[in-house]
Amino acid sequence: MEQLFTFIANHPILVGAFVVLLALFIRNEMTRGGATLGAQEVVNLVNNQGALVLDIRDKAEFDAGHIVDSINIPYASLEARIDELKKHEGKPIVIACKMGQHAGAAGTQLKKAGFENVSRLRGGITEWRGQNLPVVKA
């Protein structure tokens, strides 16, 4: 630990540049796939603005329980099936995955395809269920 402090004291410009780059990287990663919304914010968005919930989990996981009126397009086939979402282009889209790990990359794909109002469900369906919000089974 003492060596770390010595290194920081001897190289303040290098350490400062690293901290700035790290902060910019984190900011970029958090915003590139859309804003992150909590479960209650998603409920409000769906109820007040008619948002579409896009579930990118596999079909078996989707059938085991999903958010009411959500659309299932698995992450692996999202790029090939993105045209299915064109009729919802004016609506806000909330991306939900199992735990939030793939939603950012899916949001980036949607933004590249021209969708502007894209956001992600923080914590995914796991967090949704953890807050005892309703899910339906197919």
Backbone torsions as a table, in degrees:
resi	resn	phi	psi	omega
1	MET	NA	-36.3	179.5
2	GLU	-64.4	-35.3	178.9
3	GLN	-66.6	-33.7	177.8
4	LEU	-63.1	-47.2	179.4
5	PHE	-64.7	-36.1	177.0
6	THR	-65.2	-43.3	178.2
7	PHE	-61.2	-45.2	179.8
8	ILE	-61.5	-42.3	-180.0
9	ALA	-66.7	-33.8	-177.9
10	ASN	-83.3	-20.6	-175.8
11	HIS	-133.0	61.3	-175.9
12	PRO	-66.3	-33.8	-179.8
13	ILE	-69.3	-43.8	178.8
14	LEU	-62.5	-45.4	-179.8
15	VAL	-66.6	-41.1	178.4
16	GLY	-62.2	-42.6	178.0
17	ALA	-63.5	-39.8	178.5
18	PHE	-62.7	-44.1	-179.2
19	VAL	-64.2	-43.4	178.9
20	VAL	-63.0	-46.2	179.4
21	LEU	-63.3	-39.5	177.7
22	LEU	-62.7	-44.5	179.3
23	ALA	-63.7	-42.1	178.3
24	LEU	-65.7	-38.6	178.1
25	PHE	-63.1	-45.5	180.0
26	ILE	-63.0	-44.3	178.5
27	ARG	-61.0	-43.4	179.5
28	ASN	-62.9	-44.6	-179.0
29	GLU	-65.2	-33.8	-177.7
30	MET	-76.9	-25.1	-176.1
31	THR	-104.4	-15.1	-173.0
32	ARG	-67.6	-33.7	-178.8
33	GLY	-98.0	13.1	-179.4
34	GLY	103.6	165.7	179.8
35	ALA	-66.2	151.4	177.1
36	THR	-98.1	125.4	-177.5
37	LEU	-115.8	144.1	173.5
38	GLY	-76.9	169.1	-176.3
39	ALA	-59.8	-42.9	-179.2
40	GLN	-67.0	-35.3	176.6
41	GLU	-65.3	-36.6	177.5
42	VAL	-66.2	-43.3	177.7
43	VAL	-58.0	-46.5	179.1
44	ASN	-62.6	-41.1	-179.9
45	LEU	-65.0	-40.8	178.6
46	VAL	-67.7	-45.5	-177.0
47	ASN	-70.6	-39.4	-173.8
48	ASN	-93.0	-30.5	-175.3
49	GLN	-120.8	3.7	178.1
50	GLY	66.0	36.5	-177.9
51	ALA	-63.0	150.8	176.5
52	LEU	-99.2	131.4	175.3
53	VAL	-98.5	120.3	179.0
54	LEU	-103.4	112.4	-179.6
55	ASP	-93.9	118.3	-175.8
56	ILE	-103.6	18.0	175.6
57	ARG	-78.3	168.3	176.8
58	ASP	-64.5	158.9	-176.7
59	LYS	-57.8	-40.9	-179.1
60	ALA	-63.8	-42.7	178.0
61	GLU	-66.7	-39.6	178.2
62	PHE	-61.2	-45.9	-179.3
63	ASP	-65.5	-26.5	179.7
64	ALA	-73.2	-18.1	177.8
65	GLY	160.0	125.6	-179.3
66	HIS	-145.3	167.7	178.7
67	ILE	-69.7	141.2	-178.0
68	VAL	-55.3	134.8	177.2
69	ASP	64.0	17.0	176.8
70	SER	-79.5	157.1	178.8
71	ILE	-107.1	136.9	-179.7
72	ASN	-105.0	116.9	169.0
73	ILE	-132.9	106.2	-178.0
74	PRO	-55.8	145.2	-177.1
75	TYR	-55.2	-39.0	-177.7
76	ALA	-62.9	-28.6	-178.2
77	SER	-111.1	12.5	-176.7
78	LEU	-61.1	-45.3	-177.5
79	GLU	-61.0	-39.2	-178.9
80	ALA	-75.3	-27.2	-175.0
81	ARG	-107.7	13.3	-175.0
82	ILE	-63.7	-23.1	178.4
83	ASP	-65.3	-23.6	178.0
84	GLU	-63.7	-20.9	-177.5
85	LEU	-92.8	-4.8	-176.1
86	LYS	-58.9	-32.4	-179.6
87	LYS	-71.3	-13.0	178.5
88	HIS	-105.8	16.7	-170.9
89	GLU	-60.5	-31.6	-179.3
90	GLY	-81.5	-15.5	-177.5
91	LYS	-85.7	154.2	169.2
92	PRO	-66.9	141.7	179.1
93	ILE	-119.7	129.2	176.4
94	VAL	-112.0	124.4	-178.7
95	ILE	-95.0	129.4	178.8
96	ALA	-123.8	131.7	173.6
97	CYS	-127.5	-168.0	-175.3
98	LYS	-64.4	-52.3	-177.4
99	MET	-133.0	9.4	178.0
100	GLY	95.6	3.5	-174.2
101	GLN	-79.5	-27.2	-178.1
102	HIS	-104.0	-9.4	-174.1
103	ALA	-63.8	-36.1	-179.9
104	GLY	-63.8	-44.9	178.9
105	ALA	-66.7	-37.8	177.5
106	ALA	-66.7	-38.9	177.2
107	GLY	-62.4	-38.6	177.2
108	THR	-63.4	-41.5	178.2
109	GLN	-62.6	-42.2	-179.7
110	LEU	-66.5	-40.2	178.7
111	LYS	-65.1	-37.9	176.6
112	LYS	-65.7	-29.1	179.8
113	ALA	-82.7	-2.1	175.3
114	GLY	107.1	0.5	177.5
115	PHE	-80.4	129.3	-174.0
116	GLU	-99.1	-41.3	-174.3
117	ASN	-96.2	77.4	-176.8
118	VAL	-115.4	134.5	175.5
119	SER	-140.8	172.2	-175.9
120	ARG	-124.5	146.0	175.1
121	LEU	-81.5	116.1	-179.4
122	ARG	-64.5	125.5	178.7
123	GLY	81.5	-4.8	177.3
124	GLY	64.2	-161.1	-179.0
125	ILE	-64.1	-28.6	177.8
126	THR	-60.2	-45.2	177.7
127	GLU	-68.3	-38.2	177.9
128	TRP	-57.5	-49.2	178.5
129	ARG	-67.6	-35.4	178.9
130	GLY	-61.6	-25.9	177.3
131	GLN	-94.4	12.1	177.4
132	ASN	56.9	37.0	174.9
133	LEU	-86.5	153.9	-171.3
134	PRO	-70.6	142.7	170.8
135	VAL	-130.4	152.2	177.4
136	VAL	-116.1	152.2	178.0
137	LYS	-109.6	143.1	-178.9
138	ALA	-80.7	NA	NA
